[in-house]
Amino acid sequence: MQANTLMTVLTAVAMGFLLGFILQRGRFCLNSAFRDIIFLKDSTMFRAYLLAIVVAIIGTNLLEDLGLIMAVSSQTGEVVSVTLLRQTFLPVANIVGGFIFGIGIVLAGGCASGIIYRLGEGQAATIIAITGFFFGIVMTLSGLMKPVYNFLKSFGVAIDGNTNPALWHIFGNSPAAKWGTIIVFSVMVILFVLKGKPEFRTSSRGFAWGLTGLFIGLLTIAAWWTSSYFGGIPRGLAITTPLREFFSSILYGSSHSPFAEVSFLGIFRGTWGVFFILSVPIGAFLSARGLEEFKWKIPPAKEFLTVFFGSVIMGIGAVIAGGCNLGHGVTGVSTMALSSITAIFAIVLGNWTMVYFKFIKPMNDI
């Protein structure tokens, strides 16, 4: 392989491996983080999530302002500095898709990143979940749900002429508005996180929640830079698009993606995201083996049906919303894009709605 191709593959593999390792070692799943708030009255993992996004927001926007986010120029082929890829603000799609996704992760038993890393733990149900997730993605992009997808995506909102606004664009477009918003948001969140008395340690049982949140935040920053500099365009951590690209590469020999492809040993073509997604369960597997937690687990047949149905809903919701719990909830929120902030609020509401009907209401009826 050429040097640039080798670095594309290696950095993608490194980011995926580290993500899988951290997720498994920290037992980090946003389905559990959101669910536990109302079901167990426990906000520990939610605090880890908030810590991760504060770290990611500060670091990611510093990279942008320092000109360290790169892309390959389509005209000259040179690597140039660019701004972050904030999604177009489509509030109807963000809300509807996010809510559907939130419902799906409860039924599937895990969020998008959760089902990927738990494959590395030996949970057989995740194979069904990953398949159903892809099924929902394709159904929405190219099949039965495409008219609904197109309709919901037609409602765009611009703020001061900006169709890809960040939170601070509500207050202005100046550096003062940007960093003032980031500082106020970060202080408020950190005060809440500190009330949980975060611990930053490792043990024979894995990472403490404070360390997990810190590592995920730092990895988000690193992924923005490596995906941009070595992958040709900034894309960061995500599950939905890389998973679709992976299956397309397997089925069609091409990821059918606007992102640049590289050839691995002349036998497999994929984007930075494809090699990233392949490495997540590997990192989780090695973590689980190190903790002696790897074991194949086969759930009852009826659970497979629920997981498949829930994961299909996840795929539909992720495409309509424009991202999943990782793509919107961590990577997108790290840019403070209004689309991602809106989507993650909707995901939480969808999660709480299904948690109520699946767990809380049946318990109250007994």
C-alpha positions in Angstrom: 0.0 0.0 0.0 1.1 3.6 -0.6 2.1 5.6 2.5 -1.0 7.8 2.5 -3.3 4.8 2.1 -1.5 3.0 4.9 -2.0 6.0 7.2 -5.7 6.2 6.3 -6.2 2.6 7.2 -4.0 2.7 10.3 -5.6 5.8 11.8 -9.1 4.6 11.2 -8.2 1.2 12.8 -6.6 3.0 15.7 -9.7 5.2 16.3 -12.1 2.3 16.0 -10.0 0.0 18.2 -9.7 2.7 21.0 -13.4 3.5 20.8 -14.4 -0.2 21.2 -11.9 -0.6 24.0 -13.1 2.4 25.9 -16.8 1.7 25.5 -16.4 -1.9 26.7 -14.0 -1.0 29.5 -16.3 1.8 30.7 -19.6 0.0 30.0 -20.6 3.1 28.2 -23.9 3.0 26.3 -26.2 6.0 25.9 -29.3 3.8 25.9 -28.3 2.9 29.5 -27.2 6.4 30.3 -30.6 7.9 29.4 -32.7 5.0 30.7 -31.1 4.9 34.1 -32.1 8.5 34.8 -35.8 7.7 35.0 -35.7 4.0 35.6 -33.0 3.6 38.3 -32.8 7.3 39.3 -29.1 7.0 38.6 -27.4 9.7 36.5 -23.8 8.3 36.8 -23.4 7.3 33.2 -25.2 10.4 32.0 -22.6 12.5 33.9 -19.9 10.6 32.0 -21.6 11.5 28.8 -21.8 15.2 29.7 -18.1 15.2 30.7 -17.2 13.7 27.3 -19.1 16.3 25.4 -17.6 19.2 27.4 -14.1 17.9 26.7 -15.0 17.3 23.0 -16.6 20.7 22.5 -13.6 22.6 23.9 -11.0 20.6 22.0 -12.9 20.3 18.7 -13.6 24.0 18.5 -10.0 24.8 19.4 -8.9 22.6 16.5 -11.2 24.4 14.2 -10.0 27.9 15.2 -6.4 26.9 15.0 -6.9 25.7 11.4 -6.1 22.0 12.2 -9.3 20.6 10.6 -8.2 19.5 7.1 -9.7 18.4 3.8 -8.3 17.5 0.4 -9.1 20.3 -2.1 -11.1 19.0 -5.0 -9.4 21.5 -7.3 -5.8 21.2 -6.4 -5.6 18.0 -4.4 -3.8 19.8 -1.6 -4.7 19.5 2.0 -6.3 22.7 3.2 -7.8 23.9 6.5 -11.6 23.9 6.6 -14.4 24.5 9.1 -16.2 21.6 10.8 -18.9 19.7 9.0 -22.0 20.9 11.0 -25.2 19.4 9.6 -28.0 21.4 8.0 -30.5 22.4 10.7 -33.6 20.4 9.8 -35.6 20.6 13.0 -38.6 18.4 11.9 -36.4 15.6 10.7 -34.0 16.0 13.7 -36.9 15.7 16.2 -39.0 13.0 14.5 -35.9 10.9 13.6 -34.3 11.4 17.0 -37.5 10.4 18.8 -37.9 7.2 16.6 -34.2 6.4 17.2 -34.7 6.8 21.0 -37.6 4.3 20.9 -35.6 1.9 18.9 -32.6 1.7 21.2 -34.7 0.6 24.1 -36.3 -2.2 22.0 -32.9 -3.2 20.6 -31.3 -3.2 24.0 -28.5 -0.8 23.1 -27.7 2.3 21.2 -25.8 2.2 17.8 -22.4 2.3 19.4 -23.6 -0.1 22.1 -24.6 -2.9 19.7 -21.3 -2.6 17.8 -19.1 -2.9 20.9 -21.1 -5.6 22.5 -20.5 -7.8 19.5 -16.9 -7.9 20.8 -18.3 -9.2 24.2 -19.9 -12.2 22.5 -23.5 -11.0 22.7 -25.1 -12.9 19.7 -28.2 -10.6 19.7 -26.0 -7.8 18.4 -25.5 -9.6 15.1 -29.3 -9.4 14.6 -29.3 -5.8 15.8 -26.5 -4.7 13.4 -28.3 -6.4 10.5 -31.6 -4.8 11.4 -29.9 -1.4 11.8 -28.5 -1.7 8.3 -31.9 -2.8 7.0 -33.5 0.3 8.5 -30.9 2.5 7.0 -31.2 1.2 3.5 -35.0 1.1 3.7 -35.0 4.8 4.5 -32.4 6.0 2.1 -33.5 3.9 -0.9 -36.7 1.9 -0.1 -40.1 2.1 1.4 -39.4 5.0 3.8 -37.6 7.2 1.3 -40.7 9.4 0.6 -41.1 10.0 4.3 -37.4 10.7 4.6 -37.5 13.3 1.7 -40.6 15.0 3.2 -39.2 15.4 6.7 -35.9 16.6 5.3 -37.7 19.4 3.4 -38.2 21.6 6.4 -34.9 23.5 6.9 -34.3 26.5 9.1 -31.6 29.1 8.7 -30.3 31.5 11.4 -29.1 34.8 10.1 -28.7 33.2 6.7 -26.7 30.2 8.0 -28.3 26.8 7.2 -25.7 25.0 9.3 -25.9 27.0 12.6 -24.2 26.2 15.8 -25.8 27.1 19.2 -23.9 30.4 19.4 -25.4 31.7 16.1 -28.5 32.4 18.1 -26.4 35.1 19.9 -24.2 36.2 17.0 -21.5 35.0 14.6 -18.4 36.5 16.4 -15.6 34.7 18.2 -16.9 36.3 21.4 -20.4 34.8 20.8 -18.8 31.4 20.1 -16.5 31.1 23.0 -18.9 32.9 25.4 -21.5 30.2 24.6 -19.0 27.4 25.0 -17.7 28.7 28.3 -21.2 29.3 29.8 -22.3 25.8 28.6 -19.2 24.1 29.8 -19.3 25.7 33.3 -22.9 24.7 33.8 -22.3 21.2 32.7 -19.1 20.7 34.7 -20.8 21.9 37.9 -23.4 19.2 37.4 -20.8 16.6 36.6 -18.8 17.5 39.7 -21.8 16.8 41.9 -21.4 13.2 41.0 -17.8 13.2 42.4 -16.2 11.7 39.3 -13.3 9.3 39.7 -10.5 9.0 37.3 -9.1 5.5 37.9 -8.8 2.1 36.5 -9.4 -1.2 38.2 -9.7 -4.9 37.5 -13.4 -4.2 36.7 -12.7 -1.5 34.1 -12.7 2.3 33.9 -14.3 4.6 36.4 -17.0 6.7 34.9 -15.0 9.9 35.0 -12.1 8.4 33.2 -14.5 6.9 30.6 -16.0 10.3 29.9 -12.6 12.0 29.7 -11.3 9.3 27.2 -14.4 9.5 25.0 -14.1 13.3 24.8 -10.3 13.1 24.0 -11.0 10.4 21.4 -13.6 12.6 19.7 -11.1 15.4 19.3 -8.5 13.0 18.0 -10.9 11.4 15.5 -11.8 14.9 14.1 -8.2 15.5 13.3 -7.2 12.0 12.1 -10.3 11.6 9.9 -9.7 15.0 8.3 -5.9 14.8 7.8 -5.6 11.2 6.8 -9.2 10.4 5.7 -9.4 13.3 3.3 -12.4 15.0 5.0 -13.4 15.6 8.6 -16.0 13.2 9.8 -15.1 12.1 13.4 -16.7 9.3 15.3 -20.0 7.9 13.9 -21.8 4.6 13.4 -24.6 5.0 10.9 -22.7 6.1 7.8 -19.7 3.9 8.3 -21.9 0.9 8.9 -23.8 1.6 5.6 -20.5 2.1 3.8 -19.1 -1.2 5.2 -22.1 -3.3 4.1 -22.1 -1.6 0.7 -18.4 -2.4 0.3 -19.1 -6.0 1.1 -22.2 -6.3 -1.2 -21.2 -4.1 -4.1 -17.4 -3.7 -3.9 -17.8 0.0 -3.3 -19.0 2.0 -0.3 -21.1 4.2 -2.6 -20.0 7.1 -0.5 -19.0 10.7 -1.3 -16.0 10.1 0.9 -12.7 9.0 -0.6 -12.0 5.3 -0.8 -8.7 3.4 -0.4 -7.9 -0.1 -1.4 -6.6 -2.5 1.2 -4.1 -5.0 -0.4 -6.0 -4.7 -3.6 -8.9 -6.9 -2.3 -11.1 -4.6 -0.4 -12.1 -1.0 -0.9 -13.4 1.2 1.8 -13.5 4.6 3.3 -11.8 5.8 6.5 -15.2 5.1 8.2 -15.3 1.5 7.0 -11.9 0.6 8.5 -13.0 2.5 11.6 -16.3 0.6 12.1 -14.5 -2.8 11.5 -12.1 -2.1 14.4 -14.7 -1.2 17.1 -15.7 -4.7 18.0 -12.0 -5.8 17.9 -11.1 -3.2 20.5 -14.1 -4.3 22.6 -13.1 -8.0 22.2 -9.6 -7.4 23.5 -10.9 -5.4 26.4 -13.5 -8.1 27.3 -10.8 -10.8 27.1 -8.5 -8.8 29.4 -11.3 -8.5 31.9 -12.3 -12.1 31.4 -15.8 -11.0 30.3 -16.0 -12.4 26.8 -18.6 -15.1 26.5 -21.0 -16.0 23.7 -24.5 -15.3 24.9 -27.5 -16.6 23.0 -30.8 -14.9 24.0 -34.3 -16.5 23.7 -35.8 -16.6 20.2 -38.5 -14.1 21.1 -35.8 -11.6 22.1 -34.3 -11.8 18.7 -37.5 -10.6 17.1 -37.7 -7.6 19.5 -34.1 -6.8 18.9 -34.5 -7.0 15.1 -37.6 -4.8 15.2 -36.0 -2.3 17.5 -32.8 -2.1 15.4 -34.8 -1.5 12.2 -36.5 1.4 13.9 -33.1 2.6 15.0 -31.9 2.6 11.4 -34.9 4.5 10.2 -34.6 7.1 13.0 -30.9 7.5 12.5 -31.2 8.3 8.8 -34.1 10.7 9.3 -32.4 12.5 12.2 -29.1 12.7 10.3 -27.1 10.6 12.8 -27.2 8.3 15.8 -26.3 8.6 19.4 -22.6 8.8 18.5 -22.7 10.8 15.3 -25.2 13.4 16.7 -24.9 12.9 20.5 -21.1 13.1 20.7 -19.4 14.1 17.4 -22.2 16.5 16.3 -22.7 18.0 19.7 -18.9 18.6 19.9 -19.4 21.2 17.1 -22.4 22.6 19.0 -24.5 22.2 15.8 -28.2 23.0 16.5 -29.1 20.0 14.4 -27.2 17.6 16.7 -28.4 19.3 20.0 -32.0 19.1 18.8 -31.6 15.5 17.7 -30.1 14.3 21.0 -32.9 15.9 23.0 -35.4 14.1 20.9 -33.4 10.8 21.3 -33.6 11.2 25.1 -37.4 11.8 24.9 -37.9 8.8 22.7 -35.8 6.7 25.1 -37.8 7.8 28.1 -41.1 7.2 26.4 -40.3 3.6 25.5 -38.7 3.0 28.9 -41.9 4.1 30.5 -44.1 1.8 28.4 -41.7 -1.2 28.5 -40.4 -1.1 32.1 -42.1 1.5 34.4 -45.7 1.1 33.5 -45.8 -2.7 33.7 -44.2 -2.5 37.1 -46.7 0.1 38.3 -49.6 -2.1 37.0 -48.5 -5.1 39.1 
